[in-house]
């Protein structure tokens, strides 16, 4: 079973401190914790978010999770920030987390176990479905379902992103540009 992975998240100034704290809580509740967590601060984030980040840094230290900060001097956007954060990730497996999402406690364990199966050694990325809510996880407002079979993904990849990006786990050693889709 794979247990070593990097967590990756980008935070920017317009995020809610309460949502960020809840997102961090859900990461710390994973049945398999990251060995390191790369936190991209996408421009100045303000005092309230900084306090939440300091709390998370302390909690990571208490759990022997190495925390790495990547600081953009100005807001560059999610794509650029995650690309910068990816360069700072040390481990082969990288779990993406969003600063306003709650994660099921078994999320990383299930995905890492799947990717580690002998028959799945050529899989570069996995993701999951998501349930959306506005103010309480008990009050769902929708679900974002994405294709689950290889053929369904291959058919949709050129029309829209076939993955919920905030749910993905991927292998760092398999560059996306090297992935070949056969339809």
CORTA-V442194 format. One record per residue. N is the residue number from 1. RES is the residue in one small letter. SS is DSSP state (helix for helix, strand for strand, loop for the rest). PSI is psi in degrees with one decimal (* if undefined). Layout:
BEGIN
n={N N}
res={RES RES}
ss={SS SS}
psi={PSI PSI}
END
This chain:
BEGIN
n={1 2 3 4 5 6 7 8 9 10 11 12 13 14 15 16 17 18 19 20 21 22 23 24 25 26 27 28 29 30 31 32 33 34 35 36 37 38 39 40 41 42 43 44 45 46 47 48 49 50 51 52 53 54 55 56 57 58 59 60 61 62 63 64 65 66 67 68 69 70 71 72 73 74 75 76 77 78 79 80 81 82 83 84 85 86 87 88 89 90 91 92 93 94 95 96 97 98 99 100 101 102 103 104 105 106 107 108 109 110 111 112 113 114 115 116 117 118 119 120 121 122 123 124 125 126 127 128 129 130 131 132 133 134 135 136 137 138 139 140 141 142 143 144 145 146 147 148 149 150 151 152 153 154 155 156 157 158 159 160 161 162 163 164 165 166 167 168 169 170 171 172 173 174 175 176 177 178 179 180 181 182 183}
res={x x x x x x x x x x x x x x x x x x x x x x x x x x x x x x x x x x x x x x x x x x x x x x x x x x x x x x x x x x x x x x x x x x x x x x x x x x x x x x x x x x x x x x x x x x x x x x x x x x x x x x x x x x x x x x x x x x x x x x x x x x x x x x x x x x x x x x x x x x x x x x x x x x x x x x x x x x x x x x x x x x x x x x x x x x x x x x x x x x x x x x x}
ss={loop loop loop loop strand strand strand strand strand strand strand loop loop loop loop loop helix helix helix helix helix helix helix helix helix helix helix helix loop loop loop loop loop loop loop strand strand strand strand strand strand strand loop loop loop helix helix helix helix helix helix helix helix helix helix helix helix helix helix helix helix helix loop loop loop strand strand strand strand strand strand strand loop loop loop loop loop helix helix helix helix helix helix helix helix helix helix helix loop loop loop loop strand strand strand strand loop loop loop loop loop loop loop loop loop loop helix helix helix helix helix helix helix helix helix helix loop helix helix helix loop loop loop loop strand strand loop loop loop strand strand strand strand loop loop loop loop loop loop strand strand strand strand strand loop loop loop loop loop helix helix helix helix helix helix helix loop loop loop loop loop loop loop loop helix helix helix loop strand strand strand loop loop loop loop helix helix helix loop loop loop loop loop}
psi={135.9 130.1 -9.3 118.1 159.6 137.4 146.3 127.1 145.6 139.5 135.9 170.5 -24.8 1.9 150.4 129.5 -38.0 -43.6 -38.9 -44.7 -44.2 -39.9 -45.8 -42.1 -42.1 -27.4 -43.2 -14.5 2.6 143.6 -24.1 111.7 152.3 151.9 -28.6 155.6 121.6 119.5 112.8 121.1 104.0 82.0 177.3 136.9 -4.3 166.1 -45.6 -45.2 -36.7 -38.7 -40.3 -41.4 -40.6 -41.4 -46.3 -41.5 -42.5 -42.9 -38.4 -43.7 -41.5 -24.2 11.6 36.8 121.3 131.4 134.4 131.0 133.4 123.8 118.5 131.6 -28.8 162.8 122.1 -12.7 162.2 -47.1 -49.7 -41.9 -44.1 -35.1 -41.5 -43.5 -38.4 -39.4 -25.4 -9.4 132.1 -25.1 157.0 -41.2 136.1 124.9 125.3 136.7 143.7 152.7 -2.7 21.4 150.8 137.3 137.4 140.3 -29.4 0.9 -57.1 -37.2 -46.8 -46.7 -43.1 -41.1 -40.8 -48.1 -25.5 -10.4 143.6 -41.6 -9.9 18.4 -17.3 4.1 126.5 -33.5 142.5 155.8 -172.6 172.5 163.7 151.3 134.5 141.2 161.7 -58.3 -10.9 134.4 -20.3 -14.9 82.0 140.1 -8.3 174.0 142.5 102.2 134.7 161.7 148.2 -21.3 157.8 -45.1 -40.0 -42.5 -46.3 -35.9 -30.2 -15.6 -30.3 -5.7 -38.8 167.9 118.9 6.5 146.3 102.4 -31.3 -2.0 -0.1 150.8 131.6 164.3 129.8 -28.1 -9.0 96.2 136.8 -37.0 -13.0 -5.1 130.6 127.3 129.5 118.2 *}
END
